């Protein structure tokens, strides 16, 4: 089964998964999509972003037709876009969030 993802604006270089994708799954794009499908490079959970084009290191991550982050390394088309390869333009603390849950990491005091 092919997973579906939604590209909000044609200017976006990411789309949001509407259902879980298995590794190397074909992702069907809907919304204001620039192409009919892309190939996921790995498993991606529903609600997460995937690149619909290659994004160079330092390039803006675009969602809603607006920059929401900056790629911290090159991101291939079909790759999961999250805390491990981009930083938020809006939340300086987002780089310290747990990669899987998105929750703030617990700070332990000695």
Beta strands, then each sheet from edge to edge (+ up, - down):
strand 1: 3-7
strand 2: 14-17
strand 3: 26-31
strand 4: 37-39
strand 5: 49-51
strand 6: 60-63
strand 7: 66-71
strand 8: 80-81
strand 9: 86-88
sheet 1: 4+ 3- 1- 2+ 5- 8+
sheet 2: 6+ 7- 9+
end
